[in-house]
Amino acid sequence: MAKRWEVRFGGFGGQGIVLSSVVLGLAAVYDDKYAAQRASYGSEARGGKCKSEVIISDEEISYPLIDKLMTLVIMSQQAFDSYLNELKPGGLLIVDPDMVDDPDRRKDVRVLRVPAANLADALGNRIIANMVMLGALQEETSMVTRSSLQKSVEESVPERFIELNLKAMDEGRRIVENQ
């Protein structure tokens, strides 16, 4: 049976939620997997509720909607409140504990705490918190390889920000390695 990963990123506009799913989907393609990506967000350019989803599979994706949400990456309280109940029992919740109250609300899911906003601030730019989360996601799940994720970042962000984004991903991996 083919392996299928269904991932939702949730936050607010301006956090790079959509970019996260684009980078992850492209990394899957670099790993010779199939990927489908979609996003939705409020009419506000920044600050409104935002979600993006990626489905990655070893086989062609005939149904590009999430049936069984097993991985949820959350970067805001509003997203946490909106999407937490859609995560299936036994699923993985990757959450920034500095952005969300009560990350342990669900006792039937695994919770990985990644202080992405604080780590991004320490690196000099909060906008890369999404890359901290991507690094943690890759390290925790191995749904894509490190090399494909790096290549995807190099293809998806402006050249002057590549090094900073890669450092952010390394910080996310480090958090997982140390837990």
C-alpha positions, 0 to 999 in steps of 0.5 A: 500500500502506498504511503500518503501524508496529509499535512495542514499548516495553519496561522495568519497571513504574513507568516509564510503559511502558503510558502511552507506548503509550496516548499514541502510539495516541491521537496516531495516532487524532488524526492520522486513523489506525487504532491498536491497543494492548496491554500485558503486565506482571508481577504486581508493581505496580512493578519487574517486566518490562513491555512495551506495543505499538502498531500504527498504520496508514493502513488498518483493522487486521485483525490486532492483533499484531506481525508485523514489529517494526521499532521498539523503545523500550527503557528497561531492561536486562531489556527489552533482553535480552528483546526485542532479538532480536525486532527485525527487521534494518534496524529502529530501536532507541531505547535509554537508554544509561544503563540498558542495557549494550552498546546496539550489540550488534546491528549490523543495526539503527539505534540511537538513544541517548536518555539519557531517565532523565538528562534526566528527572532534570534536569527534576526527575522521572525518571517522565517519562523515557517522554515523553523517549523519545516525543519522540525517537520522534516526531522520528525517525519522524514516525509521528504529528505533534507536534501530535497527540502534544501533544494526546494528552499533554494528554488522558492525563496529570493537568493538573498534569503536562502542562507537565512532560511536554511539556518532556520530549518537547521534550528527546527531540526535541532529542536527535534534532535534535542527532544 
